[in-house]
Every structure is written in structure tokens, then in C-alpha cells.
Amino acid sequence: MGDELEPQFPVTLRWDGASWRAVRLPGKFEGAFLCASGSSRTDVWAVSTSETGFTTVFRFDGRQWTLARRVQQDVTGVQAVGRHRVWLFGGYGDNWFFDGGSWRRVRLPLRVTATSAVSEGDVWAIGWRDDADGDQAVVAHFDGRTWGTVSLGSAFGSPNDQAFTQFTSVYAAAKDDVWVFGTHIGSSPDHTGEGASDGQEIPVAAHWNGRLWSQVPVPHGWQLGAVIGGTRGAVHVAATKLDQEGNSDYSAVLSHREDGSWTISDLPHPPGAKPFLSSLARVAATGELYGFGFIETDDGDRTSAIFVSDAS
């Protein structure tokens, strides 16, 4: 028999502007953190999952972590929308909203994979739903009362084109400024105007200006991931470069500027190693950008890493 894996235990670190320090969790819970969201520095929510099937929800009030909820179900995301108010996403019927006093189960028209919120009454989600022809990528919106699916019109081409699109991230800066990023499995020629061979992954993006959705060209050769907003209308996307075989090579940050241009920012890394990103965050007070991921050596060894940039 093979060696058993050592159990994992979630840990939290907090940056106070000068240094990182560990913040103790309320007890010892096996598992690993899946996602986190906060409405302010005194209202942060984090979700930990484990192989036992239990999902644990923690809340940080600015001083300490407390246990907010523990359920035996899959969770795909958490979205804070105001002080003591948060969404917990899972399957179609396994979604919950906490209003500050109690948890309420809510059924959604999709299985959520990522979310972004302008306010409690303006929440966006991406994911997929089961259709007769297979899984279908879906965008949904919550208007403060109900959830409904959203049509992107012709932003990603014809309905046949959209059937081969998978959404990876969403960012809502305002009610008239929403971004959706994803990947299209290309056929030749592809609907973006650049030639693509059958089966090639093509990065795609769509933008909502409050009236209609429009397609935004994205540099090819990248797999798009987490997204965060910057200053002066900038949007930053964690992107992984794909090699000729479609394998992950390294990560960088793709930034879309207000003038419509894209810039690519390489991440610092030691010789003989490559950087990879899994998530992004921005400190509102300073504009600093944080990237969270790891460094991988040519031998395959990985070390967790936090990348910092003052570019916003």
C-alpha cells in the first residue's frame, strides 16, 4: 500500500501594512481554504473544505475568526455583499444567504463557479447548467429580489459559438461596468477574427456598459483566470501562458486599460523556476495589487508565493 497523505489544516495570515502575521482559527479543522470574500476589513468570510465532506465557513470581525456555519455539502464560492450579509454558493438548490440573523436556502438557475458584487442588490455570477445537449455556460444576475439568467447577445458570436464557451471569471465594477472572461474552444476560422485550429482554446471577454454586451479582443495564447479591478478603469486578469501543446507554461497579469489597450506584466521569479497565479486582490487605500500562487522549479518542486505590485 502507498503512503497515506498527511492531513491538511487551514491557516490564515493577515497583512497589517508592515508585516504578515498568523491569525488563529477557532479550533482545529482539517481541510484547506477554497475561497474568501470581504465587504470590509472587519467583515471577511472564508470557506474551508475537507475530504470528510464537511464545508466550514469562518467569519473575521477585524479581531478574531469565529465559526459561522458548518455544512455537509459542496461549496463553490462565497460573496460578501455588506456587513453581516453574505452569499454561500453550491449546486442549484444548495445556495444560502445570510441576512445577519439567519441562513436562507435559495435555488439558482445555474451551478455557480465565480461571483462579483456591486452591492447587496446587484450581484453577478457565472457557471453552468445542465441542458439536453450537455453543460451550457451561463451568466446570472441578482437584482435584490430574484436571480435570473442573462443573455450576452452576440458578444461571443452565434449561439452555436457560445455552446463551446466556458466562463472563468466575472468582475462587476458598477451597474454599467461588468466584465465576463472565459475560453472558447475554437474552430477554424474563429469568430474573433484570428485563425484558430480545431480544439484550440481561445481567450474571450465581454463587457456590459449598462445597455448592451460587446466582445473585447484578448491577446491569444493565454488561459484567463481570476480578475480584479484597478484604478482609472483598469481591469487585471491572472493569465497562464499555454505552450504549443496547450499545457500551462507560466503565469502573468494581463491588464486592460481605459483606452482599450492590453499590457502584460511578468511576475518576478528566481532563475530556473516559473511563477503561477491562482488569485488576485487589491488594497483600496494604497492601490497595491497582490497575486497569490506558487513558484515551480524545473524539478517540479513548488513553493507558495505572494507577488506584490504598486501598479493599479
N, C-alpha and C positions, 0 to 999 in steps of 0.2 A: 504494500500500500504506500502511496505517496505521502509526503509530509503534509500535515494539516497546516492550513494557513493560520497565522496569528490573528486574534480578534482585533478589530479596529475600534477606536473610540474617538468621537468628535472633539475638537478643541477649538477655541476662539481666541483670536488676537485682536487687539484694538490699538489704533494709531492715535496718539494724543497730540500730534503736531511736532513731537520731538523724538519719540521712540515707540516701538511696539511692545506691548505687554499682554500677557495671557490673562483672560478673564474666566474665572471658574464657572462651570455649568452646575446646575442644581442636582447633583448626583452623578452616578457613573452609568452612562448609556452606551451600549455597543452600537456601532454603526458609523456612518460618515455623512457629512453635510451634503445635501443635494442642492439647495437654493436658499436665498435670503433676500429680504426686501425691507426697506425702512421709509417711513414718512418724515422722520427727523432723527437727530442724534439720540433722542430719548424714546424712540419708538421703532425698534428694529425687530424683525421676525426672521427666524431661521428654521429650516426643516432638515431633520436628520432621518435617514432610513437605515435599515439593517436587514440582514439575511433572515431574521426571525419573522419578518413580515410586518413588524410594527414601524409606524412613522411617528416621530416625536417632533412637536412644534414648540420652539422656545421663543420667549419674548424678552428683549433687553430694554430697560427703562432709563438707561443712562448711568445706572449704578451697578445693577446686577441682572443676571439672567434668571428667569422663572419658567417653570413648565406650564405651557398654555394648553396643550392638548396632546393626547396620545391615541392613535387610531390604528387599526389593523387593516390598512388599505394602501394601494399605490398612490403616491402623490407626485405630480409633475411640475408644480410650481406654487409660489406664494407671492401675493401682491398686496403691499400695504397701500391704503388709499386715504388714510387720515389717522389721527391719533386714536388708538384702540379699535381701529376698523381695518379689517384685512380679509382678503380672499385666499382660500386654500383650494387648489385645483387638483383634480384626479381624472376619473373617467366621466362619461356622460352624466351619471347621476351621483357621482362621488365628489361633488364640489360643495364647499362650505363657505359661508360668510359670517364673520364675527362682527357684531354691531356695537361692541363694548360691554355687552351684558351676557349674550348667549350666542351659540352657534346655530346657524340655519342651513339646512341642506338645500342646494339649488341644482336643478338639471340644466345643462347647457347643450347647445346643438353641435358640439364638437368635443374631441378629446384635446385638451389644451397642452401645448408644448412650450409656449412663451407668452408673456403679457407685458403691457406697459399702460400706465395710467396718467391722465392729465389731472383728474380729480376723482372723488368718490362716484360722481355721476357721469364719468367719461373714461371708460376702461376699454382697452383693446386687447384682443387675444388672437393667436394663430394656433393652428393644429390641423387635425384631420378628422374625417368622419367616414363611416363605412357606407359605401354605395354598392349598387348591384354590380358595377364594373370594377370594384376594388376601392382602395383608400383614395379619398379626394382631399386635397389641401383646401383649408377653409380659413377665412378671416372672419372674426366676430366682434361685435361692439355691444357694450352695456351703456345704456343712456340714463341710468339711475333708477330705472324701473324693470326693464326686461333685457334679455340677451337676444340678439338676432344676428344672422349671418350677413356678410357684406359682399356685394359683387364688386370686383375690380374692373369691370367692364372689359375693354380691350387692352388693358395695361400690359398683360402678358400674352398678347396675341389672341388667337381664336380659342373657343372652348376646347378644341382638340389639343392645342398647345398647352393650355392650362392643366390638362389631365396629366401632364408629365412634369409638373412643377411641384416642388416641395418647399414650404416656407421654413426658414430657420430662425428669424428674429424679427421683432417689431419694436418700434420706438415712437411714442406719441409725445411730441413737444408741446402741442397746443391743439385745440379743437380743429384748427385748419392747417395742421402741420404734422402729418403722420407718415411714417416710413414702414415698409414691409420689405424684407430681404429674403432671398431664397436661392434655390438651384433648379435649373431646368435641364432635363435630360434631352440633349439636342438631337436633332435630325438635320440632315444637310439639304438645303441651306437653313439656318436657324432664323427665327423671327426677329432677332436683334440686328440683323443685317451683316453679321460676321459669320463666315463659313464655319460650320461645325460638323464633325463626323458623327455618325450614328452612335448613340450611347455616351457621348461626351457630356460632362457636367458643365453647364454654363451658368455663371452667377447672374442673378437678376434682381432688380429693385423696382419698387413702385412707390409713388409719393401722392398723398392726399392733400389738396390745398383748400379743402372745405367745400369744393364744388364737384371736383372730379379726380379720378385717379389717372396718373400718367406714368409711363415707363421711364426709368432713368438708366442710361447706359452705365455699365460697370466694367472695369478692366477684366479681361478674360484670364483664366488660369488660376483663379482663386476660389476657395470654398469659404463662404461667408458664415460668420458665427455671431457672437454677442455684439450688441450695439449700445452706444451711449451718446448722449448729446453733448455738444461743446458750446463755446461762446460764439456769438455773431453768426448763428445759423449753421454752425458746423455739426456734422454727424460723423462719429468714429466707429468703425467696424473692425472687430477682430477677424482676421482673414488668414487662412492657411494656404500656402502655395502648393499646387499639385504638380507632380512631375509628369513625364510623358505617359507613364502607365496609370496615372490617376491616383497615385499614392501621396500621402502627406509628406511634404519636404521640410517646411519651416513656417513660422507664423510672422506676420507683420500687422501693422494697423493701417487700414485704408480710411482716408478722411475725405468726406465730400464737403466742399466749401460752398459758400453762399453764391459764388459766381458760377457754380456748376462744375468746377474742376475737381479732379481727384488727386490726392497726394498719397504716397506710400512711405510710411515711416518704419525703418528697420528697427529691430529690438536689439539691445546690447547682449552679447553672449561671449564666452571665452572661446579661444581657438579650439577647433576640433569638436565643437558642440553646436546644437541648433536650438533656438527658442520656440516655444509653443504657448499659445494663449487659450484660456478657457472662458474668461470673463473680464469685464471692464467696469470701472467705477470712476466717478469724478467728484472731487471735493468742491462744492459750490462756492465756498468762501474764498478759495485760492485759485480755482480753475485747474488744479493739478489733476492729471489723468493717471489712474492706476490700472495696470494689467496684471492678471493673476494666471499663472500657468506653471510651466516647468522648463528646465534645460535638459536636453538629452545629448549624451556624448555619442561618439561613433560606436562605442561598445554597447550602447543600449541602456546605460545607466541614467536614471532620472533624478533630478533634484528640484524640489519645489522652488518657485521664484516669483518675486513681485517686481514688476517693472514700473518705473515712475517717469513721468514726463511733465514739464511745465507748460507744454503746448496745449491749448484748449480750443 
